[in-house]
Amino acid sequence: MTSMSTSGVLRELFVASRPVSWINTAYPFAAAYLLTTRQIDLTLIVGTLFFLIPYNLAMYGINDVFDYESDLRNPRKGGAHGAVLDRRMHPVTLWAAGLSCAPFVVYLVVAGSPASWLVLAASLFFVVFYSAPPLRLKERPFADSVTSSIHFFSPAVYGLVLAGAAWTWQLVAVIVAFGLWGVASHAFGAVQDVEADREAGISSIATARGARWTVRFALACYAASGLVMLFTAWPGPLAALVALPYLIAVWPFRNITDETATDATRGWSRFLWLNQLAGFLVTLLLIWFWFLTG
């Protein structure tokens, strides 16, 4: 690492952490915690910062280290879709992920309850072993999509448990809908990497079931996510409409083949912005919910 400057290392870590996706994990925690406690406190700030940067550096950095061989063959890597880390960066990335998470985890353990410890431990377990051996869950078809979804809905579950939320079946429905959205998003994202993953000997839901089946599975999960939201407390059912842009974005790829799977990158690129739109619409609903229940 002596030939790499500090700024170069930081730049590599920054790209590896997928900054465009930071909000996708910090927001669910912050929203769940704030709507439960209805106050801004130190735990909210620490937890949000943790799920904003260190959590993402761990999740994506570990992935980039152990996906190195596949990423070398993947033309979409090297930007918002993730870094192709120089081999010299691998130990640095793993150390940076662990050390950046440590102080936040210590605080959250001290501030939390045994139930919150379990949720946080489970969340971090799946962050690590989605990519790292010996489990490497990302190479276990279906488990890969479920585990990826856990990465995004577990911060919300953690926020609720940490804040001492009262669980209702409507609240469970929200988490189930969020989980289905995550499964669908991972499955569709895996389609574009079929060729690169097969060349690297990596298994996934898309390499196992084929591109066309996987796209249609993603469509079914997005639709199910919207339907489940119809059973939540008002104004939650309106969030069912948020599923529509995703269905519209994925629908053109329903007949994609393994040979043309890389075409799905066009649809996936839209997701980076669809998530921002979805977040905006959900925020409006959460504000409405805040005033209705205040």
Backbone bond lengths (Angstrom), bond angles and torsions (degrees), N, CA, C in turn:
res aa  C-N    CA-C-N  psi(-1)  N-CA   C-N-CA  omega(-1)  CA-C   N-CA-C  phi
1 M - - - 1.454 - - 1.520 112.45 -
2 T 1.327 117.29 -3.44 1.463 118.79 -175.78 1.518 112.11 -64.70
3 S 1.330 118.28 -24.03 1.455 120.51 -178.00 1.528 111.96 -84.43
4 M 1.321 117.77 -5.08 1.448 120.73 179.72 1.519 109.92 -105.46
5 S 1.315 116.34 131.86 1.457 121.16 179.68 1.523 110.15 -75.47
6 T 1.330 115.19 162.97 1.464 119.83 177.71 1.522 110.79 -60.13
7 S 1.323 116.72 -41.37 1.461 119.94 179.40 1.524 111.40 -64.52
8 G 1.345 115.79 -35.22 1.461 119.17 177.37 1.512 112.50 -66.53
9 V 1.322 115.69 -40.67 1.472 120.18 177.72 1.518 110.35 -63.82
10 L 1.322 116.71 -45.97 1.460 120.69 -179.42 1.524 111.19 -62.99
11 R 1.328 116.05 -38.17 1.457 119.93 178.04 1.531 110.66 -63.43
12 E 1.327 117.11 -42.62 1.465 120.76 178.36 1.531 111.22 -63.10
13 L 1.324 116.22 -42.45 1.464 120.30 179.30 1.525 110.92 -65.64
14 F 1.327 115.80 -38.26 1.458 120.96 179.29 1.523 110.54 -61.42
15 V 1.318 117.30 -48.02 1.464 121.50 179.76 1.528 110.37 -64.38
16 A 1.328 115.87 -41.13 1.465 119.94 -179.01 1.524 112.14 -62.46
17 S 1.327 117.70 -28.94 1.458 120.92 -176.68 1.520 113.37 -80.00
18 R 1.344 118.68 -3.15 1.465 123.73 179.27 1.529 111.68 55.15
19 P 1.322 119.80 65.32 1.465 121.26 -175.61 1.517 114.21 -55.25
20 V 1.336 117.46 -28.90 1.458 119.13 179.50 1.531 111.57 -64.87
21 S 1.330 116.48 -18.70 1.468 120.49 -177.90 1.528 113.57 -105.98
22 W 1.319 118.24 1.86 1.460 120.06 -178.11 1.524 112.12 -53.87
23 I 1.328 115.71 -43.57 1.463 120.58 -175.05 1.526 112.11 -62.82
24 N 1.325 117.02 -24.49 1.468 120.95 -175.10 1.525 113.27 -67.14
25 T 1.331 117.21 -20.46 1.464 119.82 178.00 1.525 111.71 -109.53
26 A 1.341 117.11 -32.39 1.467 119.81 179.51 1.524 111.11 -71.15
27 Y 1.315 116.62 -39.90 1.465 120.55 -176.94 1.532 112.94 -62.33
28 P 1.340 118.93 -47.59 1.469 118.23 -179.95 1.527 113.24 -58.80
29 F 1.336 116.58 -40.54 1.462 118.79 177.73 1.521 110.54 -63.83
30 A 1.337 116.78 -50.90 1.462 121.01 -175.59 1.520 111.28 -61.32
31 A 1.323 117.01 -43.34 1.458 120.23 -179.21 1.520 111.36 -64.68
32 A 1.335 116.57 -45.13 1.468 120.43 -178.94 1.520 111.17 -64.04
33 Y 1.305 116.44 -44.47 1.474 120.45 -177.99 1.530 110.79 -68.16
34 L 1.332 117.10 -45.55 1.461 121.02 -175.90 1.525 111.67 -67.92
35 L 1.332 117.12 -40.48 1.459 119.49 179.54 1.524 112.00 -67.41
36 T 1.329 116.52 -23.26 1.466 120.34 178.89 1.526 111.16 -85.03
37 T 1.315 117.20 -48.00 1.471 120.48 -176.01 1.532 112.50 -86.34
38 R 1.341 115.68 -27.69 1.468 122.02 -177.30 1.524 112.30 57.78
39 Q 1.311 115.54 34.60 1.461 120.08 175.63 1.517 110.15 -153.15
40 I 1.327 115.28 150.82 1.462 121.23 176.26 1.520 107.60 -95.84
41 D 1.321 116.31 116.16 1.458 120.46 179.60 1.527 109.79 -131.95
42 L 1.305 116.02 179.82 1.468 120.99 -176.27 1.526 111.20 -62.25
43 T 1.328 116.89 -37.81 1.463 120.07 -178.92 1.522 111.09 -64.53
44 L 1.321 117.25 -38.59 1.463 120.64 175.96 1.524 110.42 -61.15
45 I 1.324 116.63 -45.35 1.462 120.79 -178.05 1.533 111.07 -65.83
46 V 1.332 116.33 -47.68 1.469 120.21 -179.54 1.521 110.93 -62.89
47 G 1.331 116.54 -45.13 1.460 120.12 -179.55 1.512 112.45 -63.82
48 T 1.323 116.82 -41.20 1.464 120.18 179.61 1.525 111.10 -64.94
49 L 1.333 116.82 -43.57 1.468 120.13 177.51 1.527 111.29 -62.63
50 F 1.323 116.38 -38.61 1.464 120.37 179.25 1.521 111.23 -62.40
51 F 1.338 116.34 -48.59 1.461 119.65 -178.40 1.527 112.45 -77.06
52 L 1.330 116.97 -11.10 1.459 120.40 178.06 1.525 111.93 -79.76
53 I 1.356 116.60 -49.72 1.465 118.99 -173.04 1.536 113.98 -117.82
54 P 1.347 120.60 -62.07 1.470 119.19 -175.87 1.524 113.19 -57.44
55 Y 1.324 117.05 -42.17 1.463 121.07 -179.70 1.530 110.83 -59.74
56 N 1.333 116.47 -42.44 1.462 120.23 -179.97 1.521 112.33 -72.35
57 L 1.336 117.19 -35.78 1.459 119.23 175.71 1.517 110.00 -62.69
58 A 1.336 116.80 -40.69 1.465 120.33 177.95 1.525 110.55 -65.64
59 M 1.316 116.35 -49.62 1.463 120.47 -175.63 1.527 112.03 -62.21
60 Y 1.312 116.28 -51.53 1.463 119.52 -175.49 1.526 112.73 -84.82
61 G 1.330 116.57 -32.94 1.459 118.95 179.12 1.517 111.90 -64.89
62 I 1.330 116.34 -46.61 1.467 120.33 177.40 1.523 109.84 -60.39
63 N 1.325 115.97 -40.02 1.459 120.13 178.75 1.529 110.95 -61.72
64 D 1.332 117.18 -44.22 1.463 119.70 -178.20 1.529 112.40 -67.24
65 V 1.320 116.95 -31.69 1.463 120.29 177.31 1.523 110.74 -65.78
66 F 1.331 116.19 -49.39 1.467 119.33 -173.92 1.524 113.16 -87.02
67 D 1.339 117.50 -7.38 1.462 120.96 174.81 1.534 111.75 -103.34
68 Y 1.296 116.75 17.16 1.459 121.16 -173.01 1.524 112.64 -53.54
69 E 1.330 117.15 -47.70 1.467 120.14 -176.46 1.518 111.62 -63.54
70 S 1.332 116.76 -40.17 1.459 120.23 177.95 1.513 111.39 -69.22
71 D 1.338 116.68 -41.54 1.464 120.33 -177.16 1.530 112.06 -64.17
72 L 1.337 116.90 -31.36 1.462 120.24 177.46 1.525 111.48 -60.12
73 R 1.334 115.52 -30.51 1.462 121.09 -178.25 1.519 112.64 -93.12
74 N 1.324 116.73 -0.06 1.456 120.80 -171.51 1.531 110.39 -105.13
75 P 1.337 118.54 108.79 1.466 121.05 -175.00 1.526 114.30 -66.73
76 R 1.329 118.70 -18.21 1.465 119.28 -177.88 1.525 112.94 -84.71
77 K 1.321 118.08 -7.61 1.458 120.26 -179.90 1.528 110.71 -79.77
78 G 1.346 114.56 151.98 1.449 120.19 178.23 1.510 114.29 116.22
79 G 1.355 116.87 19.18 1.456 120.45 178.72 1.501 109.84 -161.57
80 A 1.341 116.41 -130.31 1.459 120.50 -179.92 1.519 111.62 -62.13
81 H 1.333 116.59 -24.86 1.459 120.56 -179.57 1.522 112.82 -84.95
82 G 1.330 117.16 -0.36 1.455 119.48 176.52 1.520 112.75 121.47
83 A 1.319 114.53 159.31 1.459 121.00 -176.47 1.519 111.30 -93.25
84 V 1.337 114.78 152.40 1.460 120.27 164.90 1.520 104.53 -100.53
85 L 1.306 116.09 97.77 1.463 121.06 -172.30 1.525 111.74 -73.59
86 D 1.302 115.15 131.08 1.457 120.53 170.21 1.527 107.95 -56.54
87 R 1.324 116.86 141.85 1.471 119.82 -178.58 1.527 112.01 -54.52
88 R 1.321 117.02 -31.55 1.455 119.96 179.76 1.523 112.19 -66.11
89 M 1.330 115.97 -21.21 1.462 120.68 -179.64 1.524 113.08 -84.00
90 H 1.316 118.17 -11.48 1.459 119.64 -173.78 1.526 113.17 -61.17
91 P 1.335 119.29 -54.23 1.474 117.69 179.11 1.525 112.24 -64.48
92 V 1.327 117.21 -35.38 1.463 120.33 179.05 1.529 110.25 -62.63
93 T 1.317 116.24 -43.17 1.465 120.76 -179.24 1.521 111.20 -63.21
94 L 1.329 117.18 -43.75 1.461 120.22 179.97 1.529 111.08 -65.25
95 W 1.317 116.98 -42.08 1.460 120.30 177.48 1.522 111.11 -65.81
96 A 1.322 117.01 -43.21 1.465 120.76 -179.69 1.522 110.89 -62.61
97 A 1.334 116.69 -39.69 1.465 120.44 178.92 1.525 110.42 -62.62
98 G 1.322 116.21 -47.89 1.462 120.08 -178.21 1.521 112.98 -66.31
99 L 1.321 116.22 -45.81 1.461 120.23 -176.46 1.525 112.39 -70.92
100 S 1.324 117.72 -33.29 1.462 119.83 178.88 1.527 111.70 -71.86
101 C 1.323 116.54 -31.01 1.465 120.52 179.44 1.531 112.37 -78.09
102 A 1.326 117.09 -33.76 1.459 122.10 -168.64 1.532 114.91 -52.89
103 P 1.341 119.71 -53.39 1.472 118.20 -176.90 1.520 113.03 -63.96
104 F 1.315 117.52 -34.37 1.464 120.72 178.41 1.525 110.70 -67.57
105 V 1.329 115.80 -42.89 1.466 119.86 -179.85 1.527 110.24 -63.89
106 V 1.317 117.02 -41.32 1.464 120.52 178.55 1.526 110.13 -58.73
107 Y 1.333 116.34 -48.49 1.468 119.26 179.43 1.528 111.34 -60.43
108 L 1.331 116.57 -46.95 1.462 120.48 -176.40 1.523 112.22 -65.09
109 V 1.327 116.97 -32.90 1.467 120.00 175.89 1.525 110.10 -67.39
110 V 1.323 116.26 -44.10 1.465 119.99 179.04 1.526 110.87 -63.42
111 A 1.331 116.85 -39.10 1.462 121.31 -176.43 1.525 112.97 -80.28
112 G 1.338 117.19 -16.46 1.452 120.25 -172.32 1.505 115.34 -99.22
113 S 1.311 114.19 -171.17 1.456 123.81 179.73 1.522 109.12 -113.60
114 P 1.340 117.87 167.84 1.473 118.92 176.97 1.525 113.04 -54.83
115 A 1.329 117.30 -37.36 1.467 119.64 178.87 1.525 110.78 -64.00
116 S 1.332 116.35 -41.02 1.471 119.39 179.33 1.521 110.89 -69.14
117 W 1.331 117.36 -32.00 1.466 120.14 176.88 1.524 110.14 -60.76
118 L 1.326 116.00 -42.88 1.463 120.73 -178.13 1.527 111.10 -63.79
119 V 1.339 115.66 -42.97 1.462 119.15 -179.39 1.528 110.52 -66.32
120 L 1.328 116.71 -43.65 1.466 120.23 179.11 1.522 111.04 -63.97
121 A 1.328 116.70 -42.18 1.463 120.42 179.26 1.521 110.88 -62.84
122 A 1.332 116.55 -42.00 1.470 120.19 178.80 1.522 110.64 -64.32
123 S 1.330 116.70 -42.65 1.455 120.61 179.69 1.525 111.22 -59.71
124 L 1.322 116.62 -46.43 1.465 120.78 -179.35 1.533 111.63 -70.68
125 F 1.320 116.64 -33.01 1.466 120.67 176.30 1.529 110.02 -58.00
126 F 1.327 116.09 -47.34 1.460 119.65 -178.56 1.525 111.91 -72.17
127 V 1.334 117.63 -29.72 1.459 120.53 174.47 1.522 110.34 -60.85
128 V 1.325 116.48 -44.59 1.468 120.88 -177.56 1.520 111.69 -73.76
129 F 1.338 116.18 -51.50 1.464 119.11 -169.13 1.520 114.14 -89.31
130 Y 1.332 116.97 4.31 1.453 119.17 166.60 1.526 109.11 -63.67
131 S 1.335 115.67 -38.93 1.458 120.65 -176.29 1.523 114.09 -109.61
132 A 1.327 116.92 -34.71 1.468 120.43 -171.31 1.521 112.41 -84.31
133 P 1.330 117.46 146.41 1.462 120.67 172.23 1.518 109.74 -72.57
134 P 1.325 119.49 160.64 1.464 125.47 7.85 1.527 114.75 -85.81
135 L 1.326 119.16 -15.32 1.468 119.62 -176.04 1.525 111.97 -75.38
136 R 1.331 116.47 -48.03 1.464 121.80 -179.65 1.534 110.86 39.47
137 L 1.326 114.88 65.56 1.461 122.08 -173.42 1.518 112.77 -63.83
138 K 1.303 118.08 -21.14 1.457 120.40 -179.88 1.524 111.84 -68.20
139 E 1.328 117.60 -12.72 1.451 121.23 177.46 1.523 111.82 -103.03
140 R 1.315 116.34 17.07 1.460 121.46 177.13 1.525 107.52 -117.09
141 P 1.343 117.60 102.05 1.460 120.84 -175.23 1.532 112.60 -50.74
142 F 1.312 115.95 138.20 1.462 127.61 -175.18 1.524 111.12 77.98
143 A 1.332 117.64 -46.43 1.466 118.92 174.46 1.523 109.30 -62.69
144 D 1.338 117.39 -30.57 1.467 120.18 179.52 1.525 110.98 -63.81
145 S 1.330 116.79 -45.36 1.467 119.85 -179.36 1.519 111.70 -68.94
146 V 1.330 116.38 -39.87 1.466 119.70 179.63 1.520 110.31 -65.18
147 T 1.322 116.70 -44.75 1.467 120.43 -179.29 1.522 111.13 -64.12
148 S 1.320 117.09 -42.60 1.455 120.35 177.31 1.526 110.71 -59.79
149 S 1.317 116.97 -40.36 1.461 120.78 178.06 1.522 111.18 -63.43
150 I 1.322 116.30 -39.12 1.469 120.48 178.22 1.521 110.84 -58.02
151 H 1.327 116.99 -34.79 1.466 120.77 179.09 1.524 111.58 -55.25
152 F 1.332 116.48 -32.75 1.462 120.09 -172.98 1.524 113.97 -99.91
153 F 1.334 117.27 -34.16 1.467 115.75 179.31 1.526 112.88 -90.39
154 S 1.346 118.35 -17.41 1.461 118.87 179.58 1.529 113.13 -65.95
155 P 1.360 120.56 -33.59 1.464 117.73 174.03 1.524 113.01 -59.84
156 A 1.337 117.13 -35.38 1.465 120.30 176.97 1.523 110.74 -67.63
157 V 1.326 116.34 -44.74 1.464 120.18 178.10 1.518 109.91 -61.35
158 Y 1.320 115.72 -42.73 1.460 119.77 178.90 1.524 111.08 -61.84
159 G 1.332 117.44 -43.88 1.451 121.01 178.68 1.515 112.10 -59.80
160 L 1.326 116.49 -40.49 1.466 121.08 179.44 1.529 111.33 -66.69
161 V 1.322 116.23 -44.72 1.464 120.19 -178.91 1.525 110.60 -68.91
162 L 1.319 116.64 -42.20 1.461 121.07 179.66 1.531 110.90 -61.09
163 A 1.324 116.42 -36.87 1.462 121.37 -178.44 1.527 112.93 -84.91
164 G 1.336 116.78 -5.94 1.459 119.86 179.08 1.508 113.64 75.31
165 A 1.330 117.63 39.37 1.464 121.32 -178.95 1.525 111.32 -66.48
166 A 1.327 115.21 149.08 1.468 121.30 173.81 1.526 107.98 -87.41
167 W 1.311 117.05 118.83 1.458 120.96 -175.26 1.527 111.28 -81.50
168 T 1.322 115.77 130.44 1.454 123.18 175.59 1.525 107.98 -125.54
169 W 1.315 116.54 165.86 1.469 118.01 -179.71 1.527 110.81 -67.32
170 Q 1.345 117.54 -27.84 1.460 119.33 176.62 1.529 111.03 -67.88
171 L 1.336 115.86 -38.21 1.454 119.87 178.25 1.529 110.35 -67.46
172 V 1.327 116.50 -39.98 1.467 120.57 176.09 1.528 110.34 -61.24
173 A 1.334 116.41 -38.26 1.468 120.32 179.14 1.521 110.90 -61.96
174 V 1.333 117.22 -38.52 1.469 120.70 177.47 1.530 110.56 -60.63
175 I 1.333 116.18 -44.66 1.462 120.33 -179.39 1.529 110.82 -66.72
176 V 1.331 116.89 -39.88 1.470 120.41 177.98 1.531 110.21 -62.17
177 A 1.330 116.29 -44.06 1.466 120.20 178.84 1.524 110.78 -61.99
178 F 1.318 115.85 -42.83 1.469 121.03 177.85 1.529 109.66 -61.46
179 G 1.340 116.15 -41.77 1.459 120.44 179.22 1.517 112.47 -62.93
180 L 1.327 116.67 -41.87 1.463 120.54 178.70 1.524 111.08 -64.84
181 W 1.342 115.68 -39.01 1.473 119.36 175.60 1.528 110.15 -59.63
182 G 1.328 117.02 -42.28 1.454 120.68 -178.99 1.520 112.28 -66.22
183 V 1.330 116.83 -40.58 1.466 120.98 177.68 1.526 110.01 -61.52
184 A 1.331 115.57 -45.84 1.462 120.11 -179.53 1.525 111.20 -61.99
185 S 1.327 116.65 -43.85 1.462 120.66 -177.09 1.525 111.24 -64.90
186 H 1.337 116.99 -42.03 1.463 118.91 177.91 1.519 111.23 -65.08
187 A 1.334 116.15 -45.14 1.462 119.68 -177.17 1.525 110.98 -59.80
188 F 1.326 116.20 -46.30 1.466 118.43 179.44 1.522 110.75 -66.14
189 G 1.323 117.56 -38.56 1.460 120.52 177.87 1.510 112.90 -62.48
190 A 1.339 116.57 -31.68 1.465 120.42 -178.82 1.523 112.36 -71.60
191 V 1.326 116.90 -22.97 1.464 120.59 -176.98 1.520 111.31 -60.68
192 Q 1.329 117.91 -43.11 1.459 121.33 -175.66 1.524 112.79 -65.68
193 D 1.350 116.81 -17.52 1.464 120.82 -176.37 1.531 113.20 -102.91
194 V 1.304 117.72 11.77 1.469 120.93 -177.14 1.525 111.25 -54.00
195 E 1.308 117.14 -50.42 1.470 120.63 -176.43 1.523 111.29 -64.74
196 A 1.326 116.71 -49.05 1.472 120.30 -178.44 1.521 111.04 -63.44
197 D 1.333 116.89 -40.86 1.459 119.87 -179.00 1.524 111.64 -67.26
198 R 1.316 117.24 -40.02 1.469 119.76 179.44 1.522 111.01 -66.86
199 E 1.323 117.42 -38.74 1.463 120.05 178.55 1.523 111.22 -64.10
200 A 1.344 115.79 -32.40 1.462 120.28 -179.60 1.527 111.92 -90.08
201 G 1.344 117.53 0.40 1.453 120.83 -179.99 1.515 113.45 73.68
202 I 1.344 116.65 25.24 1.461 121.22 -179.19 1.524 109.71 -98.02
203 S 1.311 116.10 130.28 1.455 121.28 178.41 1.522 110.01 -92.13
204 S 1.323 116.90 148.98 1.460 122.31 176.76 1.514 107.97 -155.66
205 I 1.312 116.64 173.49 1.455 119.75 177.01 1.525 110.28 -58.45
206 A 1.336 116.90 -35.59 1.461 120.59 -177.55 1.524 112.19 -76.00
207 T 1.337 117.97 -38.85 1.465 119.30 178.73 1.528 110.55 -71.67
208 A 1.335 116.63 -29.92 1.465 120.39 -178.66 1.521 112.42 -78.58
209 R 1.334 116.54 -40.91 1.462 120.05 -174.05 1.523 113.28 -103.36
210 G 1.312 116.96 -13.73 1.456 120.31 -179.23 1.521 111.17 94.19
211 A 1.322 115.27 155.25 1.458 121.20 -173.78 1.525 112.19 -63.92
212 R 1.326 117.90 -47.40 1.464 120.30 -175.36 1.521 111.43 -63.20
213 W 1.322 117.07 -47.59 1.466 120.69 179.94 1.527 109.91 -59.97
214 T 1.319 116.98 -41.27 1.460 120.91 -176.17 1.526 111.48 -67.30
215 V 1.322 117.32 -39.93 1.465 120.05 177.24 1.529 109.76 -62.50
216 R 1.317 117.14 -42.82 1.460 119.78 -179.47 1.529 111.20 -69.00
217 F 1.304 116.85 -32.91 1.470 121.06 174.13 1.529 109.78 -63.57
218 A 1.335 116.69 -42.60 1.463 120.91 178.00 1.526 110.49 -61.65
219 L 1.330 117.13 -42.66 1.461 120.48 177.67 1.525 110.87 -59.56
220 A 1.334 116.63 -42.97 1.467 120.76 -179.84 1.524 111.02 -63.61
221 C 1.312 116.66 -40.38 1.472 120.07 -179.53 1.527 111.68 -69.51
222 Y 1.331 117.60 -38.85 1.462 119.53 176.12 1.530 110.38 -62.78
223 A 1.344 115.80 -43.85 1.457 119.66 179.41 1.533 110.66 -63.06
224 A 1.335 116.84 -42.53 1.467 120.86 179.30 1.526 110.78 -63.89
225 S 1.329 116.47 -36.94 1.456 120.62 178.08 1.518 110.86 -59.79
226 G 1.339 116.11 -45.92 1.456 120.25 178.06 1.514 112.45 -63.71
227 L 1.317 116.91 -41.06 1.468 120.94 -179.58 1.523 111.26 -64.57
228 V 1.318 117.77 -41.86 1.469 121.00 179.75 1.524 110.58 -61.76
229 M 1.334 117.59 -35.33 1.463 119.88 179.71 1.520 112.34 -63.75
230 L 1.319 118.41 -20.72 1.463 121.44 178.21 1.528 111.73 -65.67
231 F 1.325 116.53 -17.22 1.466 120.94 -177.25 1.528 112.72 -100.02
232 T 1.324 116.74 10.49 1.459 120.29 -179.79 1.525 110.34 -93.25
233 A 1.336 115.11 170.02 1.465 120.64 179.91 1.523 110.45 -69.99
234 W 1.343 116.19 144.80 1.458 121.80 179.57 1.535 110.99 -60.62
235 P 1.346 118.88 136.33 1.470 128.49 9.29 1.526 113.68 -95.27
236 G 1.346 117.39 23.14 1.454 121.72 -178.70 1.518 115.47 -51.23
237 P 1.358 118.90 -41.06 1.465 118.60 -179.08 1.527 114.15 -56.39
238 L 1.322 117.33 -25.98 1.465 119.37 178.38 1.526 111.13 -65.68
239 A 1.342 116.77 -23.83 1.470 120.24 179.08 1.519 111.99 -67.41
240 A 1.341 116.84 -13.35 1.460 119.52 175.28 1.520 110.58 -58.91
241 L 1.326 116.51 -30.14 1.467 121.10 179.89 1.523 111.72 -66.26
242 V 1.339 116.92 -23.71 1.459 120.60 -179.01 1.528 110.87 -64.98
243 A 1.327 116.90 -24.15 1.465 120.29 179.12 1.529 112.17 -70.48
244 L 1.333 116.96 -23.76 1.464 120.49 -174.28 1.532 113.65 -61.31
245 P 1.349 120.09 -45.52 1.467 118.17 179.02 1.524 113.19 -59.86
246 Y 1.331 116.79 -34.73 1.462 119.90 178.38 1.534 110.73 -68.40
247 L 1.322 116.19 -41.26 1.463 119.79 177.98 1.528 110.61 -63.16
248 I 1.327 115.38 -41.10 1.470 119.74 178.87 1.523 111.00 -64.83
249 A 1.346 116.97 -38.90 1.461 120.91 -178.50 1.520 112.37 -69.42
250 V 1.334 116.92 -34.77 1.467 121.22 -175.65 1.529 112.12 -87.32
251 W 1.319 117.59 -30.63 1.463 122.27 -173.42 1.538 113.84 -50.96
252 P 1.334 120.75 -41.58 1.473 119.60 -178.75 1.526 114.10 -61.82
253 F 1.321 117.91 -15.46 1.472 121.24 -176.59 1.526 112.55 -102.62
254 R 1.324 117.18 13.01 1.474 121.14 -174.16 1.525 112.78 -64.94
255 N 1.331 118.14 -22.29 1.469 121.24 -179.47 1.530 112.12 -109.54
256 I 1.307 116.77 18.05 1.460 121.18 -179.16 1.530 110.44 -62.00
257 T 1.306 116.86 151.63 1.461 121.33 177.72 1.526 109.61 -113.55
258 D 1.329 116.00 169.29 1.460 119.42 177.29 1.523 111.27 -60.72
259 E 1.334 115.94 -34.22 1.467 120.34 -178.09 1.533 111.84 -70.58
260 T 1.326 116.90 -28.44 1.472 120.57 -178.60 1.531 111.18 -108.79
261 A 1.331 117.24 17.87 1.463 121.05 -173.60 1.523 113.70 -60.58
262 T 1.326 116.53 -29.45 1.463 118.49 -179.36 1.531 112.14 -65.23
263 D 1.333 116.60 -16.33 1.465 119.57 177.14 1.530 111.01 -63.01
264 A 1.334 116.01 -23.63 1.461 119.95 -178.86 1.524 112.19 -65.05
265 T 1.331 117.35 -15.28 1.464 120.28 177.87 1.523 110.36 -60.58
266 R 1.332 117.01 -32.61 1.468 119.90 177.85 1.523 110.74 -61.68
267 G 1.319 115.46 -43.48 1.462 119.24 178.14 1.515 111.85 -69.66
268 W 1.336 116.54 -39.24 1.463 120.09 -178.61 1.517 111.46 -65.95
269 S 1.314 117.48 -35.29 1.470 120.79 179.31 1.525 110.74 -61.50
270 R 1.318 116.28 -32.40 1.468 119.36 177.85 1.518 111.67 -68.03
271 F 1.327 116.13 -25.68 1.458 120.09 -177.80 1.521 111.96 -63.04
272 L 1.314 116.80 -33.13 1.457 120.06 -179.58 1.520 111.04 -58.86
273 W 1.339 115.81 -31.15 1.460 120.73 179.38 1.516 111.30 -96.36
274 L 1.323 117.73 -30.71 1.462 119.95 175.35 1.526 110.69 -60.51
275 N 1.329 116.07 -36.32 1.461 119.76 179.16 1.521 111.01 -62.82
276 Q 1.327 116.71 -35.48 1.462 119.91 178.07 1.528 110.42 -68.08
277 L 1.316 116.61 -42.29 1.463 120.98 177.18 1.517 110.75 -62.72
278 A 1.334 115.82 -45.97 1.461 119.95 179.59 1.518 110.50 -61.26
279 G 1.327 116.38 -41.39 1.454 120.28 178.99 1.518 111.97 -62.23
280 F 1.337 116.60 -39.42 1.458 121.05 178.40 1.531 110.67 -63.28
281 L 1.333 116.54 -46.75 1.460 120.36 -178.59 1.532 111.24 -65.50
282 V 1.327 116.07 -41.28 1.465 119.56 178.43 1.524 110.47 -64.75
283 T 1.332 116.41 -36.95 1.464 119.89 178.39 1.525 110.95 -61.30
284 L 1.310 117.20 -42.70 1.465 120.21 177.57 1.522 110.95 -60.08
285 L 1.326 116.34 -41.48 1.465 119.86 179.29 1.524 111.20 -67.59
286 L 1.327 116.77 -38.08 1.458 120.04 179.14 1.533 111.41 -66.71
287 I 1.321 116.77 -36.77 1.471 120.53 176.07 1.522 110.05 -63.59
288 W 1.343 114.84 -43.84 1.458 120.06 177.05 1.524 110.46 -59.75
289 F 1.339 116.17 -46.37 1.465 121.35 179.19 1.533 110.85 -60.75
290 W 1.325 116.02 -39.29 1.483 120.95 178.96 1.526 110.56 -57.40
291 F 1.329 115.66 -46.67 1.475 119.27 -177.58 1.534 111.56 -72.85
292 L 1.317 116.68 -33.96 1.466 119.00 179.18 1.516 112.25 -67.29
293 T 1.325 116.45 -32.87 1.475 120.36 -175.23 1.518 113.26 -104.65
294 G 1.328 117.49 2.04 1.451 121.05 -177.46 1.532 113.25 -75.14
